Amino acid sequence: MQPMAKLAELKLKRVQQLNTADSPFLIRKHKEMLNWMMRTFGLDTYGLTWAQFGKGVGLGALATWLLLR
């Protein structure tokens, strides 16, 4: 009997996740969304912080532009 050949080897990057246990509903949903962003874009907490900062600046600039025009 011959051993089976490996078809592929997956090298997955471990991404840190935020703990959602024992959190209220709204906070748990927010952490789940952040965990999804971290997995999807391969970010760590530092990269996620910068992404959220950029999003805040962009949305703030858009809101300011909409209010002042």
C-alpha positions as CSV (number, residue, x, y, z in Angstrom):
1,M,0.0,0.0,0.0
2,Q,1.4,3.4,-1.1
3,P,1.1,6.5,1.1
4,M,-1.2,9.2,-0.3
5,A,0.5,12.3,-1.8
6,K,-0.2,15.6,-0.2
7,L,-2.4,17.8,-2.4
8,A,-1.7,21.1,-0.7
9,E,-0.4,22.5,2.5
10,L,-2.1,25.4,4.1
11,K,0.0,28.0,5.9
12,L,-2.4,30.0,7.9
13,K,-1.3,33.1,9.7
14,R,-2.5,33.2,13.3
15,V,-4.4,36.4,14.0
16,Q,-5.0,37.7,17.5
17,Q,-8.7,37.8,18.3
18,L,-10.6,40.0,20.9
19,N,-12.3,38.1,23.7
20,T,-16.1,38.3,23.4
21,A,-17.0,36.1,26.4
22,D,-18.9,37.8,29.2
23,S,-19.5,41.0,27.2
24,P,-22.9,42.8,26.8
25,F,-24.7,42.3,23.5
26,L,-23.7,45.6,21.8
27,I,-20.0,45.3,22.9
28,R,-19.9,41.6,21.8
29,K,-21.3,42.5,18.3
30,H,-18.7,45.3,18.0
31,K,-15.8,42.9,19.0
32,E,-17.1,40.3,16.5
33,M,-17.0,42.9,13.7
34,L,-13.5,43.9,14.7
35,N,-12.5,40.2,14.8
36,W,-13.9,39.8,11.3
37,M,-11.9,42.8,10.1
38,M,-8.7,41.4,11.7
39,R,-9.2,38.0,10.0
40,T,-10.2,39.4,6.6
41,F,-7.4,41.9,6.3
42,G,-4.8,40.1,8.3
43,L,-4.4,42.9,10.8
44,D,-3.1,42.8,14.4
45,T,-4.5,45.1,17.1
46,Y,-2.0,47.9,16.1
47,G,-3.0,47.8,12.5
48,L,-6.7,47.7,13.4
49,T,-6.2,50.8,15.6
50,W,-4.8,52.7,12.6
51,A,-7.5,51.4,10.3
52,Q,-10.2,52.6,12.7
53,F,-8.4,56.0,13.2
54,G,-8.4,56.4,9.4
55,K,-12.0,55.5,9.1
56,G,-12.9,58.0,11.9
57,V,-10.9,60.8,10.1
58,G,-12.6,60.0,6.8
59,L,-16.1,59.9,8.2
60,G,-15.5,63.0,10.2
61,A,-14.3,64.9,7.2
62,L,-17.3,63.7,5.2
63,A,-19.7,64.7,7.9
64,T,-18.0,68.2,8.1
65,W,-18.1,68.6,4.4
66,L,-21.8,67.7,4.2
67,L,-22.7,70.0,7.1
68,L,-20.8,73.0,5.7
69,R,-21.8,72.9,2.1
